[in-house]
Amino acid sequence: MRERRRKLTKAGGESGGHDADAAINGVHGTPSTADSGNHHKQNEEISSRKRTADQISNPDNDGENTKSDNNQPTKSTTNIIIVPADLSAKDAKKFRKDARRTARAQDQSEDKIKFVIEGQEQLQEDDDNNQKKKKAKKNSPSFPRINDLLTQHAANQKLAAKLAKQTSMNDALPPSEKHRHIAIDCEMVGVGTDGKKSALARASAVDWDGTILLDAFVRVPERVTDFRTFVSGVRPKDIRVTNDAALDHEECRSKMEKLLQDKVLVGHALKNDLSALMLTHPREHTRDTAKYKPFMRATGRSGGKLRPRKLRDLVYEELGKRIQVEGEAHSSVDDARASMDLFKCVRGRWEKELAVGKKKKVGGGGSRGEK
């Protein structure tokens, strides 16, 4: 500013100083009419060069209005092209290729093109409508019906009454009778080339009240090819040789054999557990919930052979409890306790049926007892 004032003063003398001030004021002070017009024109040019927020977010929109007259945003529409039904596969491919080329020439997005075979327009439209309905139904909140809630409440009350009655019967049992029962469960890992052969990796035993009598990981003498951790919960460090807490198979077998001596053995699919332990148990002292007929389900349209059911389903149906939750590894302790609880809820009826069957067998009735 000083340098410019000095030059103007030198060029115009003392009288030119006033003009210099006026010239300076014309630029930085009150603008003249001509300068005001130029300044307004520059502002318009700058404004025309500025982009709105919509133009920044949509670079393809060259200053065009993205909203309709009623200030509502315009919806992107799909360009449906009908493919003649009489075209061969090669000609249909060429037809689609030409349609995409035409869309690019018209600055249209290929993603907005949808090809529909001639004669299937209505089917495609119905399919789109069904997809929209499914999406809307999926996103809409679902509320239980009052009838379903009442039915569930009645079922819960019935189950609670049943369990309370059985619990009172079990509480009346002498401690010596309760002490006779023991429940076991085992977890296996896969060995062999395909990992389908099972080997004992964990063994658990609980008493009538669910107290742990034995729970130990077992070292596997051969190479494990499938730990089945997502089901068994067994990890490599649990059964490695350096794990002092793990037992050898023979040691585990010996301890379990002592626990089972003169006991009523309870469990689910006990054949697999006893096979893994290399043990046997008297049939009359075995209570396998997988083979109890009221717990089994007939297969086939008109009945058929009875099949065992999963322990998880039986425990939820008979006890209202959840075990073996999806995505979580199984626990042999939890499964043993669940088998014992499942047995306790039907113990009175089960033992009565066994007693009746035993009498028929002794009396020569020809009907074998339920096992």
Secondary structure, 3 states (H helix, E strand, C coil): CHHHHHHHHHHHHHHHHHHHHHHHHHHHCCCCHHHHHHHHHHHHHHHHHCCCHHHHHCCCCCCCCCECCCCCECCCCCEEEEECCCCCHHHHHHHHHHHHHHHHHCCCCHHHEEEEECCCHHHHHHHHHHHHHHHHHHHCCCCCCHHHHHHHHHHHHHHHHHHHHHHHHHHCCCHHHHHCEEEEEEEEEEECCCCCEEEEEEEEEECCCCCEEEEEEECCCCCEEECCHHHHCCCHHHHCCCCCCCECHHHHHHHHHHHHCCCEEEECCHHHHHHHHCCCCCHHHEEECCCCHHHCEECCCCCCCEECCCHHHHHHHHHCCCCCCCCCCCCHHHHHHHHHHHHHCCHHHHHHHHHHHHHHHHCCCCCCCCC
